[in-house]
């Protein structure tokens, strides 16, 4: 299977299993002794669907071997598993959807530019999510990053937790949810959260750092192009973003979602909104991302040949609610690991977010204040509250 390529088996499997109803719904609350049976139930479901050969082939190709590189989720969070119910997805009818697709090459066409800008504004206001092609980031660069990303996550778990593999901050490597008090607050994932302010430090792992540096430059240019268009959509220009969202204020997050033996009980990533202005996501062909629209959850059909863009909380506040920061989540998978890379466009902590529209929906606040409130809510309540704390 090629990095970033869509193989027919993966596409067929993803389309046949659009949401947790097809696999995860078959698995109720399992004890530790029943985890093996849970996996057999899931594979049996695939056999019923008549796709067992594809399922087995894809599973063998993408299932991570059980080695010492995976975090000890079950051992660490065992106190949360006793008598727990499945996460609340069984009563939902989750449909697959294709995000609005925008070809950015149209921005350079005199006859197409205006309509392309309007399409971006419409997608941001109606969906809060859209996907783009002709974005200017070479496929080869994304493939190199994915290759290095896989190598990083294949390092022994103890090494990932005890050493600065990227020579970045001490807490770059993260996994699970330390503040979780119930399974619905636990994310079955691991990540390297890389502050780009440290990307110019001397490199010990030179290959990955060089790739990150090159990608972050390309992502920053793309983000600037998008926010300029979005700001123009409500009568502002890009000056504010250029002054406050410099590249060294932004983050790159390398994600891995390991196979989860109890997908009916745990999210890959818990429901949330992003606490930034804009997120650029590069994901692989494994299904998992879901978003909420009109009170309903939709499974995003993955297309690794595109980049996914989503609006963050700060843009929603700055645009006075015109653009939507949409709740989204990642479902866990019993057999396949999933990789993604996210670029978060953030300002400095001192940056003030204030809408020029009147009446303003949200009061004036700084990014530092917002982050502090989010962290406080997560510690106290187990989940993020977000913009409702800052209503005018």
Phi and psi in degrees as a GROMACS rama.xvg file:
@    title "Ramachandran Plot"
@    xaxis  label "Phi"
@    yaxis  label "Psi"
@TYPE xy
-77.4939  146.008  UNK-2
-62.1463  130.748  UNK-3
70.9607  -2.40411  UNK-4
-89.5584  153.013  UNK-5
-99.4367  113.281  UNK-6
-90.5003  154.243  UNK-7
-62.455  -37.3837  UNK-8
-63.3419  -42.0719  UNK-9
-65.3282  -43.2947  UNK-10
-64.8139  -43.5019  UNK-11
-64.5532  -42.1376  UNK-12
-64.1925  -44.9338  UNK-13
-62.0086  -39.5958  UNK-14
-70.672  -33.1682  UNK-15
-76.3141  -22.9188  UNK-16
-122.81  78.5931  UNK-17
-75.4333  -16.4023  UNK-18
-163.291  -174.834  UNK-19
-66.7449  -17.5517  UNK-20
-60.2474  -31.7944  UNK-21
-81.0911  -30.4991  UNK-22
-121.02  -59.2247  UNK-23
-61.8693  -32.7312  UNK-24
-65.8188  -23.3803  UNK-25
-74.6529  -14.4427  UNK-26
-109.634  113.133  UNK-27
-85.6094  -158.7  UNK-28
-76.0104  119.265  UNK-29
-108.699  144.647  UNK-30
-81.8882  171.77  UNK-31
-61.0435  -36.3607  UNK-32
-70.1178  -13.8204  UNK-33
-104.878  5.2758  UNK-34
-64.347  -36.3946  UNK-35
-63.7468  -41.7288  UNK-36
-64.4092  -33.2576  UNK-37
-60.8102  -42.8076  UNK-38
-64.3268  -38.5522  UNK-39
-67.0961  -35.2983  UNK-40
-61.3533  -44.7725  UNK-41
-62.6665  -44.2037  UNK-42
-67.7407  -35.4329  UNK-43
-61.9703  -36.7481  UNK-44
-62.233  -39.8715  UNK-45
-63.6594  -37.2133  UNK-46
-62.8132  -40.0995  UNK-47
-61.0306  -38.0086  UNK-48
-73.4799  -7.68848  UNK-49
77.1525  22.1499  UNK-50
-123.654  27.6866  UNK-51
-63.5593  -37.4122  UNK-52
-64.336  -44.5013  UNK-53
-64.9611  -40.5308  UNK-54
-61.9216  -44.8089  UNK-55
-66.4379  -40.901  UNK-56
-64.9166  -46.1631  UNK-57
-66.5063  -39.2778  UNK-58
-62.3883  -43.0145  UNK-59
-65.0808  -33.3863  UNK-60
-76.6915  -34.4909  UNK-61
-115.277  -8.04184  UNK-62
-72.7885  127.577  UNK-63
-73.313  133.638  UNK-64
-63.8979  147.69  UNK-65
-76.2366  100.674  UNK-66
-133.906  -174.673  UNK-67
-82.0087  8.98462  UNK-68
-88.7  -16.8037  UNK-69
-82.3363  140.57  UNK-70
-64.0087  149.83  UNK-71
-84.001  68.0038  UNK-72
-59.5447  -51.4068  UNK-73
-62.7114  -42.6283  UNK-74
-69.5198  -38.0522  UNK-75
-74.7425  -37.8781  UNK-76
-109.562  24.2621  UNK-77
-60.4308  -27.4185  UNK-78
-68.4388  -17.0464  UNK-79
-88.0565  -11.6437  UNK-80
-89.0986  -23.2464  UNK-81
-64.8638  116.203  UNK-82
70.0155  15.4278  UNK-83
-77.2332  148.537  UNK-84
-90.1831  165.543  UNK-85
-66.5371  153.162  UNK-86
-62.7173  153.219  UNK-87
-78.2462  76.0498  UNK-88
-127.36  -9.89628  UNK-89
-71.1925  -26.8468  UNK-90
-87.1849  -3.72082  UNK-91
-90.6711  144.831  UNK-92
-102.929  100.64  UNK-93
-95.6914  117.624  UNK-94
-99.4089  153.427  UNK-95
-77.9757  147.338  UNK-96
-141.857  152.962  UNK-97
-104.274  123.492  UNK-98
-65.3958  153.664  UNK-99
-51.5767  131.99  UNK-100
-108.085  126.069  UNK-101
-124.879  126.854  UNK-102
-92.1254  108.186  UNK-103
-71.0296  -12.1532  UNK-104
-63.7474  -21.5853  UNK-105
-65.8708  -22.6855  UNK-106
-64.95  -20.9707  UNK-107
-99.5069  6.3478  UNK-108
-104.593  120.812  UNK-109
-55.7224  -37.2563  UNK-110
-80.8751  -21.067  UNK-111
-107.097  -16.5797  UNK-112
-57.9203  -47.9579  UNK-113
-61.6052  -43.6258  UNK-114
-68.7922  -36.475  UNK-115
-62.4288  -43.5435  UNK-116
-61.5705  -41.3913  UNK-117
-65.5448  -36.383  UNK-118
-64.1115  -38.1806  UNK-119
-65.2878  -45.5741  UNK-120
-62.2355  -43.4393  UNK-121
-63.9841  -44.5016  UNK-122
-63.549  -40.2416  UNK-123
-68.5612  -31.8199  UNK-124
-86.6268  -31.8731  UNK-125
-93.907  -34.615  UNK-126
-110.958  -36.8411  UNK-127
78.0076  -7.4039  UNK-128
-134.603  144.759  UNK-129
-159.133  165.764  UNK-130
-119.726  151.949  UNK-131
-130.625  150.715  UNK-132
-127.089  170.901  UNK-133
54.721  44.3591  UNK-134
-89.1002  -9.22555  UNK-135
91.337  -5.10454  UNK-136
-93.9416  118.31  UNK-137
-60.1825  138.856  UNK-138
-58.7004  -36.7628  UNK-139
-61.6368  -36.8784  UNK-140
-66.9808  -43.5618  UNK-141
-64.5379  -37.7026  UNK-142
-66.3311  -40.4633  UNK-143
-63.4558  -41.7992  UNK-144
-63.2058  -43.7939  UNK-145
-60.6995  -40.204  UNK-146
-62.1466  -45.0026  UNK-147
-70.3353  -34.1605  UNK-148
-61.5295  -46.5115  UNK-149
-60.6665  -42.6186  UNK-150
-59.4999  -42.1546  UNK-151
-61.7363  -44.4866  UNK-152
-74.8437  -16.2147  UNK-153
-82.6838  -4.28145  UNK-154
-65.9148  148.627  UNK-155
-54.2428  142.309  UNK-156
-55.3752  -43.2457  UNK-157
-61.3519  -35.577  UNK-158
-70.7963  -39.0171  UNK-159
-62.8563  -34.1048  UNK-160
-87.7791  -19.4633  UNK-161
-107.745  -14.5602  UNK-162
-126.061  153.235  UNK-163
-86.5673  85.8969  UNK-164
-61.1234  -32.3701  UNK-165
-98.6102  -0.296103  UNK-166
63.8461  29.5957  UNK-167
-101.667  -151.012  UNK-168
-70.2054  161.257  UNK-169
-60.8974  -33.386  UNK-170
-102.195  27.5503  UNK-171
-63.6037  -39.3037  UNK-172
-85.9162  127.021  UNK-173
-136.256  149.252  UNK-174
-154.418  153.079  UNK-175
62.5167  -156.157  UNK-176
-140.192  96.4292  UNK-177
-56.5548  -29.0786  UNK-178
-88.5402  0.396684  UNK-179
-64.0061  130.726  UNK-180
-113.655  -3.6196  UNK-181
-152.03  164.823  UNK-182
-64.2676  -30.1032  UNK-183
-69.2471  -12.4139  UNK-184
-103.445  2.70869  UNK-185
-96.603  130.957  UNK-186
-104.099  124.423  UNK-187
-88.5635  75.6806  UNK-188
-157.873  164.992  UNK-189
-136.248  155.448  UNK-190
-156.951  153.947  UNK-191
-107.231  114.414  UNK-192
-98.9643  106.213  UNK-193
-106.939  109.608  UNK-194
-71.7705  124.737  UNK-195
-73.1066  -9.23108  UNK-196
-64.8875  -20.1204  UNK-197
-102.339  7.21101  UNK-198
-73.5729  -10.8825  UNK-199
-100.295  11.5288  UNK-200
-78.8527  160.3  UNK-201
-55.817  136.061  UNK-202
-93.3132  130.988  UNK-203
-95.0063  -41.1891  UNK-204
-99.3575  79.7631  UNK-205
-62.8053  -36.7778  UNK-206
-64.5388  -52.9917  UNK-207
-63.6364  -37.6454  UNK-208
-68.6595  -38.6747  UNK-209
-64.7411  -39.8439  UNK-210
-66.1023  -43.3068  UNK-211
-61.8558  -42.1676  UNK-212
-61.0447  -46.1465  UNK-213
-65.3914  -42.7946  UNK-214
-67.5333  -41.0445  UNK-215
-63.9187  -34.9123  UNK-216
-63.5982  -44.1884  UNK-217
-67.279  -40.5766  UNK-218
-64.5509  -39.7629  UNK-219
-62.6633  -41.7423  UNK-220
-64.9673  -42.177  UNK-221
-64.5229  -43.9884  UNK-222
-60.9416  -41.4239  UNK-223
-61.4546  -42.8708  UNK-224
-60.4475  -42.1072  UNK-225
-70.5956  -45.1087  UNK-226
-70.1143  -29.0726  UNK-227
-60.8209  -44.7224  UNK-228
-65.6341  -43.7878  UNK-229
-67.0789  -39.3332  UNK-230
-64.2461  -41.4665  UNK-231
-60.3899  -27.9217  UNK-232
-64.2517  -19.7388  UNK-233
-129.145  32.8829  UNK-234
82.5301  14.5484  UNK-235
-110.496  166.449  UNK-236
-112.015  -178.98  UNK-237
-86.2002  5.08507  UNK-238
-59.7893  -43.9625  UNK-239
-57.5577  -45.4175  UNK-240
-67.1052  -42.1921  UNK-241
-62.3282  -35.2579  UNK-242
-78.1938  -31.4747  UNK-243
-109.822  -18.8675  UNK-244
-115.765  56.3446  UNK-245
-68.5376  158.511  UNK-246
-59.2571  -34.1493  UNK-247
-74.1227  -2.17316  UNK-248
-94.1592  -9.53776  UNK-249
-94.2926  173.861  UNK-250
-132.681  151.563  UNK-251
-122.528  130.55  UNK-252
-121.262  120.618  UNK-253
-97.126  117.605  UNK-254
-110.91  143.538  UNK-255
-134.205  131.391  UNK-256
-110.955  100.487  UNK-257
-67.5811  158.541  UNK-258
-55.6936  139.114  UNK-259
-118.465  122.791  UNK-260
-73.0184  -11.2041  UNK-261
-130.669  61.4713  UNK-262
-64.9395  -20.1493  UNK-263
-75.8617  -12.9258  UNK-264
-109.496  -18.7272  UNK-265
-135.676  137.935  UNK-266
-79.3106  153.045  UNK-267
-69.0988  -42.252  UNK-268
-144.811  125.953  UNK-269
-64.6476  155.316  UNK-270
-56.5542  136.871  UNK-271
-167.384  170.062  UNK-272
-117.204  161.162  UNK-273
-89.6675  134.571  UNK-274
-91.608  55.0511  UNK-275
-144.005  -168.792  UNK-276
-87.0371  -45.7512  UNK-277
-152.614  142.02  UNK-278
-121.269  136.057  UNK-279
-113.796  121.253  UNK-280
-116.488  131.118  UNK-281
-113.829  114.045  UNK-282
-119.301  162.59  UNK-283
-89.7016  -163.14  UNK-284
-87.8397  -1.95617  UNK-285
-83.0277  127.863  UNK-286
-67.2819  151.962  UNK-287
172.201  -39.935  UNK-288
-69.7015  131.917  UNK-289
-130.803  148.551  UNK-290
-131.347  159.05  UNK-291
-106.454  126.901  UNK-292
-140.625  125.011  UNK-293
61.3038  32.4055  UNK-294
80.627  2.62937  UNK-295
-121.273  148.246  UNK-296
-89.9763  138.71  UNK-297
-125.774  138.122  UNK-298
-86.1816  124.289  UNK-299
-80.4375  120.075  UNK-300
-69.0602  117.566  UNK-301
-71.2788  140.019  UNK-302
-138.001  96.3755  UNK-303
-69.2764  -2.33581  UNK-304
-88.6911  2.80608  UNK-305
-123.385  168.445  UNK-306
-110.365  140.372  UNK-307
-98.2509  132.407  UNK-308
-113.639  134.297  UNK-309
-136.94  147.349  UNK-310
-78.3352  138.73  UNK-311
-100.292  173.178  UNK-312
-56.5015  -40.4512  UNK-313
-66.2333  -36.459  UNK-314
-69.5042  -36.3035  UNK-315
-62.3856  -43.1626  UNK-316
-68.2476  -44.5891  UNK-317
-65.8073  -34.1416  UNK-318
-86.9633  5.97109  UNK-319
57.3963  40.5569  UNK-320
87.6366  -0.729013  UNK-321
-62.8908  -48.2192  UNK-322
-96.5905  144.004  UNK-323
-106.19  124.785  UNK-324
-88.79  104.127  UNK-325
-94.2683  138.116  UNK-326
-65.5297  136.304  UNK-327
-146.117  167.293  UNK-328
-156.614  168.674  UNK-329
-123.482  127.213  UNK-330
-83.4173  145.077  UNK-331
-80.1859  160.706  UNK-332
-127.465  132.389  UNK-333
-72.3424  -17.675  UNK-334
-125.776  -33.6324  UNK-335
-107.63  139.696  UNK-336
-85.2555  154.994  UNK-337
-132.631  139.595  UNK-338
-121.39  145.539  UNK-339
-153.107  162.348  UNK-340
-132.004  131.351  UNK-341
-124.563  135.331  UNK-342
-107.646  122.183  UNK-343
-106.498  120.133  UNK-344
-89.2321  107.309  UNK-345
-123.533  153.796  UNK-346
-94.9196  -178.438  UNK-347
-73.4672  161.562  UNK-348
-61.3315  -27.434  UNK-349
-81.4803  -12.2063  UNK-350
-63.1755  131.165  UNK-351
-95.5933  129.884  UNK-352
-103.22  118.031  UNK-353
-150.77  130.809  UNK-354
-83.0564  142.924  UNK-355
-86.1472  -9.29939  UNK-356
-77.7727  149.521  UNK-357
-131.023  136.853  UNK-358
-75.2409  144.127  UNK-359
-79.5078  136.928  UNK-360
-74.6005  -36.2956  UNK-361
-117.94  146.089  UNK-362
-74.0875  164.526  UNK-363
-68.4788  136.888  UNK-364
-154.263  159.009  UNK-365
-93.8204  159.09  UNK-366
-64.3152  -38.1473  UNK-367
-60.7988  -41.4379  UNK-368
-63.8222  -41.0899  UNK-369
-64.3297  -46.3597  UNK-370
-61.0394  -41.532  UNK-371
-62.7344  -41.6556  UNK-372
-66.1917  -41.8071  UNK-373
-60.4387  -47.9756  UNK-374
-62.7978  -38.1486  UNK-375
-65.2672  -42.6936  UNK-376
-65.0075  -40.6385  UNK-377
-63.3832  -41.52  UNK-378
-65.8327  -41.2085  UNK-379
-83.2752  -37.6833  UNK-380
-112.703  -13.334  UNK-381
88.2584  -3.12685  UNK-382
-153.463  163.047  UNK-383
-80.8382  141.585  UNK-384
-98.0937  -48.1741  UNK-385
87.5088  -142.793  UNK-386
-65.6939  -22.0689  UNK-387
-63.0273  -18.7629  UNK-388
-72.9136  -14.1092  UNK-389
-120.386  24.3518  UNK-390
-65.7793  143.572  UNK-391
